[in-house]
Amino acid sequence: MEGLRIFQTTAGILVALFVFYGMDVRRKGGAHDFVAPIWQALLKLCAFSLTVAFAGIAMSATHTSAIDWSALAMMAAGTAFVVAAKRALGNAHTFTGQFLGKPRLVTHGVFALTRNPLYFGVFLCEAGAALFVAHQAPELFPLSHPYGFAALAMALAYAVAFNWSMALNEARYLQDCFGDAYRQYQARVPFLIPSIRLKKEIE
């Protein structure tokens, strides 16, 4: 049971960090919309639903296995990327689906490993949470879990598709704004999957 308590405590800390750093929905001054606010609101609903589902199942679990700990490790790595990216962006951060009229090109820290550390971190968290829920839910909710799976799968599919689309939109926007500086950064740093070695920061 001690292992379960450690697991649940760690899961709670990760959820708190992800909500604070990854779900910062405050609109920044000077922000504009890539897509209509209704689609951003739907993303917020999906993200909230997925987070609550993971937290609820984690707190309801009666035991953990290597699969669950592997899922938690994925989420820990993803949360680390999200936190590091948010701190590196500072005031340059906007909620997904929005952009700043006067952006700043950030290439230091975790942005020297991947051009989209926030999205990479979110995808890792989503993959880890999906693995954990898929492993635990059938035992915890043997009768209702297929319906819950269907609802969560739709929320996850929308969140992944939305975030991927916004990552592409942001890349095009930054290229328009920064031209050669962004193209040089683009040539050195991968779009999503982090590079093995640190890249030289663009001046």
Buried (B, 14 or more C-beta within 10 A) or exposed (E): EEEBEEBBEBBEEBBEBBBEBBBEEEEBEEBEBBBEEEBBEBBBEBBBBBBEBBBEBBEEBEEBEEEBBBBBEBBBBBBBBBBBBBEBBEEEBBBBBBBBEEBEEBBEBBBBBBBBBBBBBBBBBBBBBBBBBBBBBEEBBEEEBEEBBEEBEEBBEBBBEBBBBBBEBBBEBBBEBBEEBBEBBBEBBBEEEBEEEEBEBBE
